[in-house]
Amino acid sequence: MSEPGTSSSAESGDSWVGTAEQFAWLEWLVRAILILNVLDAVFTIYWISEHKAIEANPLLAELAHEHPVAFVAVKTALVSLGSGLLWRLRRSPLAVIGIFAAFLGYYFLLIYHLNALNPQLIQRLGGG
């Protein structure tokens, strides 16, 4: 934040990132990242319980397979901390790129989970 009576380029709108509208979009993306992360964790636990997948992250794999609730809690905490850091650095172009990259990564992961779930649902409903 700038000193009283002064105006930074981000506050005056001269910067390519930093307007209220841009920050509103970034905040929405960060919230979406947190929701998508929880969905990814829940789907991961589901696929592990169905013996159809393993956790790809070697640091969290044992936790995912042995203590699923703790896995969801730790994964949520780690992504929340990372998202919080990116949010605090939101005036930095690299942080903005990081927010977009994280959102896109989790978005495509959700599509992957839903695509894999579709045949499972069809089979359980007796269609396949």
N, C-alpha and C positions, 0 to 999 in steps of 0.2 A: 504494500500500500504506500502511496506517495505521501509526502509531507503535506500538511494543510496549506492550501493556497497554491500548490503546484499540481501539475497534471502529468502523469506518465503517458507514454504513447499508447500503452494498452488501454488505459482508461479513456483516452480521448478518441479511440477508434482508429488510430493511425497504424496499429499493428494488425497483422493478418489473423492473430488470435488474441482474444482478450475482451471482446464485447460481451455485454450481458447475454445477448442472444446465443453467442458461441458457447459461453460457459453453461447456459441452460442445456444446450445440446450435449455438451461433454458430461454434464451431471447425469443426464438421462442415460448416456452410454455407460457410465460407471455403474449406475444402478442396474442396468441390463446385464452388465458383466457379472455382477454379484448373483443375480437371479439365475443366469445361464450356468454359472459355476456350480450352484447348488443342484440344478437339474442334471448337469454332467456327473456330479458325484453320486446322485441317486441312481441314475441310469447305470453307472459303472458298477455300483453295488448289485443292482438287479442282474446285470450280465454275468458278474462273478458268481452270484448265487445260482444262476442257471447253468453254470459251467460252460459258458459260451465265450468268455473273455478273461483276460488277466489285466491287472493295472500295469500300464506301460511305464509309469514313473517309478524307477527303482527305489527312490527314497520313500515312497508311500505304498509300495506294493504289499509289503508284509502287513502293514496296518489295514489296508483295504481287504485283504483276504482273511485276516484273523480278528480284526476289531472294526467292523464296518461303521458303527456309529462314531467311533473316534476318528476314523478316516474322514468322514464327512465333516466333522468338527475341525480337524486340522486343515483339511483342504480349504474349507470356507475361511478359516482364520488367515491362512497364508495369502489367499487371493484377496481377501479384504485388506490386509496390510499392504500388499503390492498396489492395489487399486487406490488406497488412501494416499500412498506415496505419489503415485501418478497424478492424483487430484491436487495434492499440495503443490506439485510442480507444473500445474496446468498452463502456466504462462510460457513454458518452454515448448518449442515446436517438437522436440524429441518426445516429451511426455504426451503430447497430443497424438503423435504417431503411435506411441505405445498403447494409449487408450483405444485407438481405432483398431490396432492389431489384435489386442486382447479381445475386443468385442467380436471382430470377424472370426478369430480362432474359436471362440466359444459358440458363436452362431453356427459355424460349419460343423462343429462337434454335435450340436443339438440336431442338426439336419441328419448327420450320420446316425445318431442314436434312433431318431424317428424312422429313418429308412430301414434300419435293421429291425426295429420293432414291428413294422408293418407285416412282414411274413409271420412273425410270432402271433400276432393278433388274429390273422386270417386262419392260421392253423388251430388256434384255441377255440375259435368260433365255429370250427367244423368245415371251413371252406377249402381246406387244402390238405 
